[in-house]
Amino acid sequence: MKVVLIILGFISMGIGIVGIVTPILPTTPFLLLASFFFAKGSKRFHDWFISTKIYKKYLESFVQSKAMTLKNKFTILLPVSCMLIITFIFVNNLYARLVLVILFIGKYLYFFTQIRTISKEETEIKKKIKKWQKKIII
């Protein structure tokens, strides 16, 4: 089972990396999923993953503060919203359209009520504090 989790971690990480350069795929959710799979699959792979530049750039601030900048929220929400709207246009089933509308509204409600919005300056200050804490410990 651990091997399957590690494989799923690498697949999620790969999709997340592709999402960095393509506007259709969201990066953060796939990298969060990769982190989850690595944590459940292997401590060694999880430690490796959280030491990568990808993790530090795209996830570290979210994992530490459980908050995102407004730009990060829209970077995640807009591509997914476009895909839901396109699907809504091409689907002729009333129930499917209803599910799409509920998903659309639900994800915005979740992002703006459950994930705290912070300013870019606040994230920079937290990064500096963490660096100082590391220097003090060492």
DOMI-247240 format. One record per residue: x, z, y of N, C-alpha, C, O in turn; residue in three letters; residue number from 1. Coordinates in pm, 1 decimal, decimal comma. Layout:
% residues N
+----------+----------+----------+----------+----------+----------+----------+----------+----------+----------+----------+----------+------+-----+
:     n.xx :     n.zz :     n.yy :    ca.xx :    ca.zz :    ca.yy :     c.xx :     c.zz :     c.yy :     o.xx :     o.zz :     o.yy : code : pos :
+----------+----------+----------+----------+----------+----------+----------+----------+----------+----------+----------+----------+------+-----+
:        X :        Z :        Y :        X :        Z :        Y :        X :        Z :        Y :        X :        Z :        Y :  ALA : NUM :
...
+----------+----------+----------+----------+----------+----------+----------+----------+----------+----------+----------+----------+------+-----+
END
This chain:
% residues 138
+----------+----------+----------+----------+----------+----------+----------+----------+----------+----------+----------+----------+------+-----+
:     n.xx :     n.zz :     n.yy :    ca.xx :    ca.zz :    ca.yy :     c.xx :     c.zz :     c.yy :     o.xx :     o.zz :     o.yy : code : pos :
+----------+----------+----------+----------+----------+----------+----------+----------+----------+----------+----------+----------+------+-----+
:     82,1 :      0,0 :   -120,0 :      0,0 :      0,0 :      0,0 :     86,2 :      0,0 :    126,1 :     52,5 :    -65,0 :    225,1 :  MET :   1 :
:    197,9 :     73,6 :    121,7 :    285,9 :     79,0 :    238,6 :    344,2 :    -58,0 :    271,0 :    362,8 :    -91,9 :    387,8 :  LYS :   2 :
:    372,8 :   -136,1 :    168,1 :    426,2 :   -270,7 :    190,0 :    322,9 :   -356,9 :    262,6 :    357,7 :   -433,7 :    352,3 :  VAL :   3 :
:    196,1 :   -344,0 :    223,7 :     88,6 :   -419,9 :    288,6 :     78,6 :   -379,8 :    435,9 :     62,6 :   -466,0 :    522,3 :  VAL :   4 :
:     87,6 :   -250,7 :    465,0 :     80,6 :   -204,1 :    603,4 :    197,9 :   -257,6 :    686,5 :    179,8 :   -296,0 :    802,0 :  LEU :   5 :
:    315,9 :   -260,0 :    628,4 :    433,2 :   -312,4 :    698,7 :    416,3 :   -461,8 :    724,6 :    447,2 :   -510,0 :    833,6 :  ILE :   6 :
:    367,5 :   -534,8 :    624,8 :    343,5 :   -678,7 :    642,3 :    239,5 :   -702,0 :    752,5 :    257,2 :   -789,0 :    837,7 :  ILE :   7 :
:    131,0 :   -623,8 :    750,2 :     29,4 :   -634,4 :    855,3 :     87,9 :   -600,5 :    992,7 :     48,6 :   -659,2 :   1093,5 :  LEU :   8 :
:    181,7 :   -505,9 :    996,2 :    249,5 :   -471,5 :   1120,6 :    328,1 :   -588,9 :   1175,5 :    322,6 :   -616,9 :   1295,3 :  GLY :   9 :
:    401,4 :   -658,1 :   1088,9 :    478,5 :   -773,8 :   1133,9 :    387,9 :   -890,1 :   1175,4 :    418,1 :   -961,1 :   1271,3 :  PHE :  10 :
:    277,9 :   -909,3 :   1104,2 :    182,2 :  -1014,6 :   1141,8 :    122,4 :   -983,8 :   1279,3 :    114,6 :  -1071,8 :   1365,0 :  ILE :  11 :
:     80,6 :   -859,3 :   1300,0 :     24,0 :   -819,4 :   1429,3 :    126,5 :   -832,5 :   1540,3 :     94,4 :   -877,0 :   1650,5 :  SER :  12 :
:    249,4 :   -794,0 :   1511,2 :    355,9 :   -805,7 :   1610,3 :    379,5 :   -953,0 :   1644,5 :    396,3 :   -987,9 :   1761,3 :  MET :  13 :
:    380,8 :  -1038,3 :   1543,4 :    399,5 :  -1181,6 :   1566,0 :    289,7 :  -1240,2 :   1652,4 :    317,0 :  -1317,0 :   1744,6 :  GLY :  14 :
:    165,6 :  -1204,5 :   1623,1 :     53,4 :  -1253,6 :   1704,1 :     64,5 :  -1200,4 :   1847,2 :     36,3 :  -1271,9 :   1943,3 :  ILE :  15 :
:    105,7 :  -1074,7 :   1859,7 :    124,7 :  -1016,7 :   1993,0 :    232,1 :  -1088,6 :   2071,6 :    217,2 :  -1109,7 :   2191,9 :  GLY :  16 :
:    340,6 :  -1126,6 :   2005,1 :    448,9 :  -1199,5 :   2071,7 :    400,1 :  -1337,5 :   2114,4 :    432,0 :  -1383,4 :   2224,1 :  ILE :  17 :
:    323,2 :  -1403,8 :   2028,6 :    265,7 :  -1533,4 :   2066,1 :    173,3 :  -1515,5 :   2186,5 :    166,2 :  -1602,2 :   2273,6 :  VAL :  18 :
:    102,6 :  -1402,4 :   2190,5 :     12,8 :  -1372,8 :   2302,2 :     84,6 :  -1356,0 :   2434,9 :     23,2 :  -1369,8 :   2540,6 :  GLY :  19 :
:    213,4 :  -1326,5 :   2430,9 :    290,7 :  -1313,0 :   2555,0 :    296,4 :  -1446,8 :   2627,8 :    286,5 :  -1451,4 :   2750,4 :  ILE :  20 :
:    312,4 :  -1555,0 :   2553,0 :    330,2 :  -1686,5 :   2615,2 :    203,1 :  -1770,6 :   2618,9 :    199,8 :  -1873,2 :   2686,9 :  VAL :  21 :
:     98,8 :  -1729,6 :   2547,6 :    -26,8 :  -1804,8 :   2550,4 :   -135,0 :  -1721,0 :   2616,9 :   -152,4 :  -1603,9 :   2583,0 :  THR :  22 :
:   -206,8 :  -1779,1 :   2710,2 :   -308,5 :  -1701,3 :   2781,3 :   -432,9 :  -1670,0 :   2697,7 :   -511,5 :  -1583,0 :   2735,1 :  PRO :  23 :
:   -451,5 :  -1738,8 :   2586,7 :   -572,4 :  -1718,1 :   2506,4 :   -563,0 :  -1589,0 :   2425,4 :   -661,6 :  -1516,3 :   2412,6 :  ILE :  24 :
:   -445,8 :  -1560,7 :   2371,1 :   -428,4 :  -1441,0 :   2286,7 :   -390,6 :  -1319,9 :   2371,1 :   -298,1 :  -1328,4 :   2451,8 :  LEU :  25 :
:   -459,0 :  -1208,6 :   2354,8 :   -418,2 :  -1086,3 :   2424,4 :   -298,6 :  -1022,4 :   2353,2 :   -295,6 :  -1016,7 :   2230,2 :  PRO :  26 :
:   -202,8 :   -975,8 :   2427,8 :    -80,5 :   -918,6 :   2371,3 :    -98,7 :   -773,5 :   2330,7 :    -69,0 :   -736,5 :   2217,1 :  THR :  27 :
:   -147,0 :   -691,5 :   2422,1 :   -151,0 :   -546,8 :   2402,2 :   -227,8 :   -502,1 :   2278,3 :   -176,2 :   -418,9 :   2203,6 :  THR :  28 :
:   -348,8 :   -553,0 :   2252,3 :   -419,9 :   -504,3 :   2133,6 :   -345,2 :   -531,8 :   2003,1 :   -346,2 :   -448,9 :   1912,2 :  PRO :  29 :
:   -281,1 :   -647,3 :   1993,9 :   -207,1 :   -679,2 :   1870,8 :    -81,8 :   -593,4 :   1857,0 :    -44,5 :   -555,3 :   1746,0 :  PHE :  30 :
:    -16,7 :   -562,6 :   1969,1 :    100,6 :   -475,5 :   1961,3 :     59,6 :   -331,6 :   1928,7 :    131,0 :   -261,4 :   1857,1 :  LEU :  31 :
:    -54,3 :   -288,0 :   1980,8 :   -106,1 :   -156,1 :   1943,2 :   -138,1 :   -151,4 :   1793,5 :   -111,4 :    -52,1 :   1726,0 :  LEU :  32 :
:   -195,0 :   -259,4 :   1744,0 :   -226,1 :   -268,6 :   1601,8 :    -96,9 :   -266,4 :   1519,0 :    -90,8 :   -201,0 :   1414,9 :  LEU :  33 :
:      4,9 :   -337,3 :   1565,2 :    133,1 :   -336,7 :   1495,4 :    191,2 :   -195,3 :   1491,8 :    242,8 :   -151,2 :   1389,1 :  ALA :  34 :
:    182,7 :   -125,3 :   1603,8 :    232,0 :     11,4 :   1609,4 :    158,7 :    100,3 :   1508,8 :    220,4 :    182,2 :   1440,8 :  SER :  35 :
:     27,5 :     83,4 :   1500,2 :    -53,3 :    159,7 :   1404,3 :     -8,6 :    130,7 :   1260,8 :     14,6 :    223,0 :   1182,7 :  PHE :  36 :
:      3,3 :      2,6 :   1226,9 :     41,8 :    -34,3 :   1090,1 :    181,5 :     16,5 :   1055,4 :    204,0 :     66,0 :    944,9 :  PHE :  37 :
:    276,2 :      4,4 :   1150,1 :    411,4 :     53,3 :   1122,9 :    412,9 :    205,2 :   1107,3 :    484,3 :    258,3 :   1022,2 :  PHE :  38 :
:    333,7 :    275,5 :   1189,8 :    328,6 :    421,9 :   1179,9 :    273,6 :    466,3 :   1045,2 :    321,5 :    564,0 :    987,6 :  ALA :  39 :
:    174,2 :    395,8 :    995,1 :    114,9 :    429,7 :    865,3 :    200,6 :    381,8 :    748,8 :    198,3 :    441,3 :    641,1 :  LYS :  40 :
:    276,0 :    274,2 :    770,3 :    351,9 :    213,4 :    660,6 :    490,7 :    270,7 :    638,8 :    532,5 :    290,3 :    524,7 :  GLY :  41 :
:    563,5 :    297,9 :    748,1 :    701,5 :    341,9 :    732,7 :    753,2 :    403,5 :    862,1 :    740,4 :    343,9 :    969,0 :  SER :  42 :
:    810,7 :    520,9 :    852,8 :    868,5 :    585,4 :    970,4 :    984,2 :    502,2 :   1024,0 :   1000,9 :    489,3 :   1145,3 :  LYS :  43 :
:   1063,7 :    446,0 :    934,3 :   1179,0 :    365,0 :    976,0 :   1134,4 :    242,6 :   1057,6 :   1191,5 :    214,3 :   1162,9 :  ARG :  44 :
:   1032,8 :    170,5 :   1009,3 :    984,5 :     54,1 :   1082,8 :    916,3 :     94,5 :   1213,0 :    928,8 :     24,4 :   1313,4 :  PHE :  45 :
:    844,7 :    206,2 :   1212,7 :    781,2 :    252,7 :   1335,6 :    886,8 :    290,1 :   1439,5 :    873,5 :    254,5 :   1556,6 :  HIS :  46 :
:    990,5 :    360,9 :   1398,1 :   1098,5 :    396,3 :   1490,3 :   1166,0 :    271,0 :   1544,9 :   1198,7 :    263,9 :   1663,4 :  ASP :  47 :
:   1186,6 :    171,9 :   1457,7 :   1246,2 :     45,3 :   1501,6 :   1154,6 :    -21,9 :   1604,2 :   1201,0 :    -67,6 :   1708,7 :  TRP :  48 :
:   1023,7 :    -27,6 :   1574,1 :    929,6 :    -96,1 :   1662,4 :    925,9 :    -31,6 :   1800,3 :    926,7 :   -102,5 :   1900,9 :  PHE :  49 :
:    921,8 :    101,6 :   1807,2 :    913,6 :    166,7 :   1939,0 :   1045,5 :    160,9 :   2016,1 :   1050,6 :    198,1 :   2133,3 :  ILE :  50 :
:   1151,6 :    114,8 :   1951,0 :   1277,9 :     97,5 :   2022,7 :   1297,0 :    -46,2 :   2072,2 :   1395,1 :    -75,0 :   2140,7 :  SER :  51 :
:   1204,0 :   -137,0 :   2038,1 :   1217,6 :   -277,0 :   2080,3 :   1180,2 :   -293,4 :   2227,6 :   1105,9 :   -212,8 :   2283,5 :  THR :  52 :
:   1232,7 :   -398,8 :   2288,7 :   1201,4 :   -429,3 :   2428,6 :   1053,8 :   -464,0 :   2444,7 :    993,3 :   -433,1 :   2547,3 :  LYS :  53 :
:    996,5 :   -527,4 :   2344,5 :    854,2 :   -565,4 :   2351,1 :    767,2 :   -440,5 :   2363,7 :    677,5 :   -434,9 :   2447,9 :  ILE :  54 :
:    793,9 :   -341,0 :   2280,2 :    717,2 :   -216,2 :   2286,4 :    734,7 :   -150,3 :   2422,8 :    637,4 :   -108,3 :   2485,3 :  TYR :  55 :
:    858,6 :   -141,6 :   2468,0 :    886,3 :    -72,5 :   2593,7 :    820,5 :   -142,6 :   2712,1 :    773,6 :    -77,0 :   2805,1 :  LYS :  56 :
:    817,1 :   -275,0 :   2708,8 :    760,2 :   -348,3 :   2821,7 :    607,3 :   -347,7 :   2820,9 :    545,2 :   -333,6 :   2926,2 :  LYS :  57 :
:    546,3 :   -362,8 :   2703,4 :    401,8 :   -383,6 :   2698,9 :    319,9 :   -261,6 :   2657,5 :    200,9 :   -255,0 :   2688,1 :  TYR :  58 :
:    380,7 :   -164,8 :   2588,5 :    300,2 :    -54,7 :   2535,3 :    342,4 :     84,1 :   2579,0 :    258,1 :    173,3 :   2589,0 :  LEU :  59 :
:    468,8 :    104,6 :   2605,0 :    519,8 :    239,5 :   2625,2 :    442,7 :    316,4 :   2733,1 :    405,7 :    431,8 :   2711,3 :  GLU :  60 :
:    418,3 :    254,8 :   2847,8 :    348,8 :    326,7 :   2955,0 :    205,7 :    361,3 :   2914,8 :    155,3 :    468,1 :   2949,3 :  SER :  61 :
:    139,9 :    270,2 :   2841,3 :      2,9 :    298,4 :   2797,3 :      0,3 :    412,3 :   2696,4 :    -85,1 :    500,6 :   2705,0 :  PHE :  62 :
:     92,0 :    411,3 :   2601,7 :     95,8 :    514,5 :   2498,2 :    125,2 :    651,0 :   2560,5 :     67,6 :    751,6 :   2519,2 :  VAL :  63 :
:    213,1 :    654,8 :   2658,1 :    250,1 :    782,5 :   2720,0 :    140,9 :    838,0 :   2810,7 :    113,0 :    957,8 :   2808,0 :  GLN :  64 :
:     79,1 :    751,8 :   2890,9 :    -14,9 :    802,9 :   2991,7 :   -161,2 :    777,2 :   2958,4 :   -249,6 :    827,0 :   3028,1 :  SER :  65 :
:   -188,3 :    700,5 :   2853,4 :   -326,0 :    664,0 :   2817,3 :   -398,0 :    603,9 :   2937,5 :   -516,6 :    628,2 :   2960,0 :  LYS :  66 :
:   -322,9 :    524,5 :   3014,4 :   -377,0 :    460,5 :   3133,8 :   -313,0 :    323,1 :   3150,2 :   -207,0 :    295,5 :   3094,0 :  ALA :  67 :
:   -378,8 :    237,4 :   3228,0 :   -328,7 :    102,6 :   3252,8 :   -347,9 :     68,3 :   3399,5 :   -434,0 :    123,7 :   3468,0 :  MET :  68 :
:   -265,4 :    -24,3 :   3445,5 :   -287,5 :    -76,6 :   3580,0 :   -404,4 :   -173,6 :   3574,9 :   -440,0 :   -224,5 :   3468,6 :  THR :  69 :
:   -462,8 :   -198,3 :   3689,7 :   -575,2 :   -291,3 :   3696,8 :   -532,5 :   -430,3 :   3650,4 :   -608,7 :   -500,6 :   3584,0 :  LEU :  70 :
:   -411,1 :   -468,9 :   3685,7 :   -358,7 :   -600,1 :   3643,7 :   -351,7 :   -607,9 :   3490,5 :   -391,7 :   -708,3 :   3431,6 :  LYS :  71 :
:   -301,4 :   -503,2 :   3427,1 :   -293,2 :   -502,3 :   3279,7 :   -431,5 :   -511,5 :   3216,7 :   -450,2 :   -581,9 :   3117,5 :  ASN :  72 :
:   -527,7 :   -441,1 :   3273,8 :   -663,3 :   -445,1 :   3219,2 :   -719,0 :   -587,3 :   3224,8 :   -775,1 :   -636,5 :   3126,9 :  LYS :  73 :
:   -703,2 :   -652,4 :   3339,1 :   -756,9 :   -787,9 :   3351,2 :   -676,8 :   -889,0 :   3270,2 :   -731,8 :   -989,5 :   3225,3 :  PHE :  74 :
:   -548,2 :   -863,8 :   3251,1 :   -467,5 :   -951,7 :   3166,2 :   -519,7 :   -949,3 :   3022,9 :   -513,5 :  -1050,4 :   2952,9 :  THR :  75 :
:   -570,1 :   -836,7 :   2979,8 :   -627,6 :   -824,9 :   2845,7 :   -770,6 :   -878,9 :   2844,1 :   -808,5 :   -951,9 :   2752,5 :  ILE :  76 :
:   -849,4 :   -843,4 :   2944,6 :   -992,2 :   -874,8 :   2943,6 :  -1025,7 :  -1021,7 :   2969,9 :  -1116,3 :  -1075,9 :   2906,6 :  LEU :  77 :
:   -955,9 :  -1085,9 :   3060,4 :   -994,3 :  -1221,3 :   3100,0 :   -983,6 :  -1325,7 :   2988,1 :  -1078,1 :  -1402,4 :   2969,3 :  LEU :  78 :
:   -873,2 :  -1332,0 :   2913,2 :   -869,7 :  -1431,1 :   2804,6 :   -979,1 :  -1408,6 :   2700,5 :  -1039,8 :  -1504,0 :   2651,9 :  PRO :  79 :
:  -1003,5 :  -1283,6 :   2666,8 :  -1108,0 :  -1252,4 :   2568,8 :  -1244,8 :  -1288,6 :   2626,7 :  -1330,5 :  -1340,4 :   2555,0 :  VAL :  80 :
:  -1265,7 :  -1262,0 :   2754,1 :  -1392,3 :  -1296,3 :   2818,4 :  -1415,1 :  -1447,3 :   2815,4 :  -1526,3 :  -1492,9 :   2788,9 :  SER :  81 :
:  -1311,1 :  -1524,0 :   2842,2 :  -1323,0 :  -1670,9 :   2836,9 :  -1365,0 :  -1717,0 :   2697,5 :  -1451,3 :  -1803,6 :   2683,6 :  CYS :  82 :
:  -1304,1 :  -1659,3 :   2595,0 :  -1339,3 :  -1697,8 :   2458,0 :  -1484,6 :  -1660,2 :   2426,0 :  -1555,4 :  -1736,8 :   2360,7 :  MET :  83 :
:  -1528,7 :  -1543,4 :   2471,7 :  -1667,4 :  -1502,9 :   2447,6 :  -1765,5 :  -1593,9 :   2521,3 :  -1870,8 :  -1628,2 :   2467,6 :  LEU :  84 :
:  -1731,6 :  -1632,4 :   2642,5 :  -1819,4 :  -1720,9 :   2720,4 :  -1828,3 :  -1858,7 :   2654,7 :  -1936,8 :  -1915,8 :   2643,7 :  ILE :  85 :
:  -1714,5 :  -1911,5 :   2611,3 :  -1714,2 :  -2041,9 :   2543,0 :  -1798,7 :  -2034,3 :   2416,1 :  -1877,9 :  -2124,3 :   2388,3 :  ILE :  86 :
:  -1781,9 :  -1928,0 :   2340,4 :  -1861,2 :  -1910,3 :   2218,4 :  -2009,4 :  -1899,9 :   2252,5 :  -2093,2 :  -1958,9 :   2184,3 :  THR :  87 :
:  -2041,8 :  -1825,2 :   2357,3 :  -2180,6 :  -1809,4 :   2400,2 :  -2244,0 :  -1945,3 :   2432,2 :  -2359,4 :  -1970,5 :   2397,3 :  PHE :  88 :
:  -2167,2 :  -2032,5 :   2499,1 :  -2218,7 :  -2164,5 :   2537,9 :  -2250,1 :  -2250,1 :   2415,5 :  -2351,2 :  -2320,3 :   2412,9 :  ILE :  89 :
:  -2163,4 :  -2244,2 :   2314,1 :  -2179,2 :  -2332,8 :   2198,2 :  -2268,7 :  -2278,1 :   2086,9 :  -2307,5 :  -2352,3 :   1996,6 :  PHE :  90 :
:  -2301,6 :  -2149,4 :   2092,8 :  -2386,8 :  -2090,7 :   1989,1 :  -2532,7 :  -2101,5 :   2032,9 :  -2567,1 :  -2065,7 :   2145,5 :  VAL :  91 :
:  -2617,6 :  -2150,8 :   1943,9 :  -2759,5 :  -2166,9 :   1977,1 :  -2847,7 :  -2058,0 :   1916,4 :  -2969,1 :  -2058,2 :   1936,5 :  ASN :  92 :
:  -2788,0 :  -1966,2 :   1843,3 :  -2862,7 :  -1858,5 :   1777,9 :  -2883,8 :  -1744,1 :   1877,0 :  -2787,8 :  -1694,2 :   1935,6 :  ASN :  93 :
:  -3007,8 :  -1703,0 :   1895,6 :  -3041,0 :  -1596,9 :   1990,9 :  -2972,5 :  -1464,8 :   1955,6 :  -2922,3 :  -1395,7 :   2044,2 :  LEU :  94 :
:  -2970,2 :  -1429,1 :   1827,2 :  -2909,7 :  -1301,9 :   1784,5 :  -2757,7 :  -1303,2 :   1805,3 :  -2698,9 :  -1203,0 :   1846,1 :  TYR :  95 :
:  -2696,6 :  -1415,2 :   1777,5 :  -2551,8 :  -1427,0 :   1799,3 :  -2520,3 :  -1414,2 :   1948,0 :  -2422,8 :  -1349,2 :   1985,8 :  ALA :  96 :
:  -2602,3 :  -1475,9 :   2031,9 :  -2581,3 :  -1465,5 :   2176,6 :  -2599,2 :  -1321,1 :   2223,8 :  -2525,7 :  -1273,9 :   2310,5 :  ARG :  97 :
:  -2695,9 :  -1252,6 :   2167,2 :  -2718,7 :  -1112,7 :   2202,2 :  -2597,1 :  -1027,1 :   2165,3 :  -2555,0 :   -941,4 :   2243,0 :  LEU :  98 :
:  -2542,0 :  -1050,4 :   2048,3 :  -2421,2 :   -977,6 :   2005,5 :  -2305,5 :  -1007,2 :   2100,6 :  -2230,8 :   -916,6 :   2137,5 :  VAL :  99 :
:  -2290,4 :  -1133,2 :   2140,4 :  -2182,3 :  -1170,1 :   2233,1 :  -2198,7 :  -1100,6 :   2368,5 :  -2100,5 :  -1054,5 :   2426,7 :  LEU : 100 :
:  -2320,3 :  -1093,1 :   2417,9 :  -2345,7 :  -1025,2 :   2546,0 :  -2313,4 :   -876,2 :   2533,3 :  -2252,8 :   -817,9 :   2623,2 :  VAL : 101 :
:  -2353,3 :   -815,2 :   2422,8 :  -2324,4 :   -673,1 :   2400,7 :  -2173,2 :   -650,2 :   2392,9 :  -2122,2 :   -554,2 :   2450,7 :  ILE : 102 :
:  -2101,1 :   -737,9 :   2321,7 :  -1955,0 :   -727,3 :   2314,9 :  -1892,2 :   -740,9 :   2453,6 :  -1803,5 :   -663,8 :   2490,2 :  LEU : 103 :
:  -1938,2 :   -838,3 :   2529,3 :  -1885,7 :   -864,7 :   2662,7 :  -1902,4 :   -742,5 :   2752,4 :  -1806,9 :   -697,6 :   2815,8 :  PHE : 104 :
:  -2022,2 :   -689,9 :   2757,3 :  -2049,6 :   -572,0 :   2840,9 :  -1976,8 :   -449,2 :   2786,5 :  -1920,4 :   -370,8 :   2862,8 :  ILE : 105 :
:  -1978,5 :   -433,4 :   2655,3 :  -1915,5 :   -317,3 :   2592,9 :  -1767,1 :   -307,5 :   2620,0 :  -1715,3 :   -198,8 :   2645,6 :  GLY : 106 :
:  -1698,1 :   -420,5 :   2614,6 :  -1552,9 :   -412,4 :   2635,0 :  -1519,2 :   -377,4 :   2779,5 :  -1424,2 :   -303,2 :   2804,3 :  LYS : 107 :
:  -1595,9 :   -429,9 :   2875,3 :  -1572,0 :   -392,5 :   3014,6 :  -1606,6 :   -245,0 :   3038,6 :  -1533,1 :   -174,4 :   3107,7 :  TYR : 108 :
:  -1716,7 :   -199,6 :   2982,3 :  -1751,4 :    -58,0 :   2994,3 :  -1641,7 :     30,4 :   2936,8 :  -1602,8 :    129,9 :   2997,9 :  LEU : 109 :
:  -1591,7 :     -6,4 :   2818,3 :  -1486,2 :     73,4 :   2756,3 :  -1360,1 :     75,7 :   2842,9 :  -1304,2 :    182,4 :   2868,4 :  TYR : 110 :
:  -1316,0 :    -40,1 :   2887,3 :  -1192,0 :    -46,2 :   2964,1 :  -1200,6 :     27,3 :   3097,4 :  -1101,2 :     82,9 :   3144,1 :  PHE : 111 :
:  -1317,7 :     28,0 :   3158,2 :  -1327,6 :     90,6 :   3290,3 :  -1386,1 :    231,0 :   3288,1 :  -1390,6 :    296,5 :   3392,2 :  PHE : 112 :
:  -1431,1 :    279,2 :   3172,1 :  -1478,8 :    417,1 :   3165,3 :  -1390,8 :    504,3 :   3074,9 :  -1383,7 :    625,6 :   3095,1 :  THR : 113 :
:  -1324,9 :    445,7 :   2977,6 :  -1245,8 :    523,9 :   2882,1 :  -1095,2 :    516,5 :   2905,8 :  -1022,1 :    606,6 :   2864,8 :  GLN : 114 :
:  -1048,3 :    411,9 :   2970,6 :   -905,1 :    397,2 :   2999,2 :   -886,1 :    413,4 :   3149,1 :   -939,6 :    337,1 :   3229,5 :  ILE : 115 :
:   -809,4 :    513,9 :   3183,8 :   -786,3 :    545,9 :   3324,7 :   -707,6 :    433,0 :   3392,0 :   -616,3 :    376,1 :   3332,1 :  ARG : 116 :
:   -743,2 :    401,3 :   3516,0 :   -672,5 :    299,1 :   3593,3 :   -573,0 :    368,5 :   3685,0 :   -608,6 :    459,2 :   3760,2 :  THR : 117 :
:   -448,6 :    324,8 :   3677,7 :   -344,2 :    381,9 :   3763,2 :   -278,5 :    270,8 :   3844,5 :   -288,4 :    153,0 :   3810,1 :  ILE : 118 :
:   -212,0 :    309,2 :   3951,5 :   -144,4 :    211,3 :   4036,5 :     -7,5 :    177,7 :   3977,7 :     46,1 :    252,4 :   3895,8 :  SER : 119 :
:     46,7 :     67,7 :   4019,4 :    178,9 :     25,2 :   3972,9 :    284,7 :    127,9 :   4015,1 :    379,1 :    154,6 :   3940,7 :  LYS : 120 :
:    268,5 :    184,1 :   4132,8 :    363,8 :    284,4 :   4181,1 :    364,2 :    407,1 :   4089,9 :    469,2 :    464,8 :   4061,3 :  GLU : 121 :
:    245,0 :    445,6 :   4045,3 :    232,8 :    561,8 :   3956,5 :    307,6 :    537,9 :   3824,7 :    372,1 :    628,7 :   3772,4 :  GLU : 122 :
:    298,7 :    416,6 :   3771,7 :    369,9 :    387,0 :   3646,6 :    520,5 :    388,8 :   3668,4 :    595,4 :    434,8 :   3582,2 :  THR : 123 :
:    565,1 :    339,2 :   3783,2 :    708,8 :    339,7 :   3813,4 :    761,1 :    482,7 :   3826,7 :    870,2 :    513,7 :   3778,9 :  GLU : 124 :
:    684,3 :    568,7 :   3890,9 :    724,2 :    708,6 :   3906,8 :    735,2 :    775,7 :   3770,1 :    830,6 :    849,2 :   3744,3 :  ILE : 125 :
:    638,0 :    750,7 :   3682,7 :    641,9 :    810,2 :   3548,9 :    762,8 :    761,7 :   3470,1 :    823,4 :    839,3 :   3396,1 :  LYS : 126 :
:    798,8 :    634,2 :   3484,9 :    917,2 :    581,3 :   3416,2 :   1043,5 :    650,0 :   3466,6 :   1131,0 :    685,1 :   3387,5 :  LYS : 127 :
:   1053,6 :    669,3 :   3598,4 :   1170,6 :    735,1 :   3655,7 :   1181,0 :    879,5 :   3607,9 :   1289,9 :    927,1 :   3575,5 :  LYS : 128 :
:   1068,1 :    948,6 :   3603,7 :   1066,7 :   1087,6 :   3555,9 :   1114,8 :   1093,7 :   3412,1 :   1193,5 :   1181,1 :   3376,0 :  ILE : 129 :
:   1067,7 :   1001,4 :   3330,4 :   1108,9 :   1000,4 :   3189,3 :   1259,7 :    975,9 :   3176,7 :   1325,9 :   1039,5 :   3094,6 :  LYS : 130 :
:   1314,4 :    884,1 :   3257,4 :   1458,5 :    857,8 :   3254,2 :   1536,9 :    983,5 :   3292,7 :   1638,5 :   1015,8 :   3231,1 :  LYS : 131 :
:   1488,3 :   1054,2 :   3395,7 :   1555,8 :   1176,6 :   3438,2 :   1550,2 :   1282,2 :   3328,4 :   1647,6 :   1353,6 :   3304,7 :  TRP : 132 :
:   1435,2 :   1291,5 :   3261,7 :   1421,8 :   1388,2 :   3153,2 :   1519,4 :   1356,3 :   3039,8 :   1578,8 :   1447,4 :   2982,1 :  GLN : 133 :
:   1536,3 :   1230,4 :   3008,1 :   1629,8 :   1191,0 :   2903,5 :   1772,9 :   1226,0 :   2943,3 :   1850,9 :   1271,6 :   2859,7 :  LYS : 134 :
:   1808,0 :   1204,9 :   3070,8 :   1943,2 :   1236,2 :   3115,6 :   1969,7 :   1386,9 :   3109,2 :   2079,3 :   1430,3 :   3073,6 :  LYS : 135 :
:   1868,6 :   1464,9 :   3143,8 :   1883,2 :   1610,9 :   3140,7 :   1902,6 :   1660,7 :   2998,2 :   1983,8 :   1749,7 :   2972,8 :  ILE : 136 :
:   1825,9 :   1601,6 :   2904,2 :   1834,6 :   1643,2 :   2764,4 :   1971,1 :   1606,7 :   2705,3 :   2028,6 :   1683,3 :   2628,0 :  ILE : 137 :
:   2021,7 :   1490,3 :   2742,0 :   2150,6 :   1444,8 :   2687,7 :   2261,2 :   1520,4 :   2754,7 :   2378,5 :   1498,2 :   2724,3 :  ILE : 138 :
+----------+----------+----------+----------+----------+----------+----------+----------+----------+----------+----------+----------+------+-----+
END
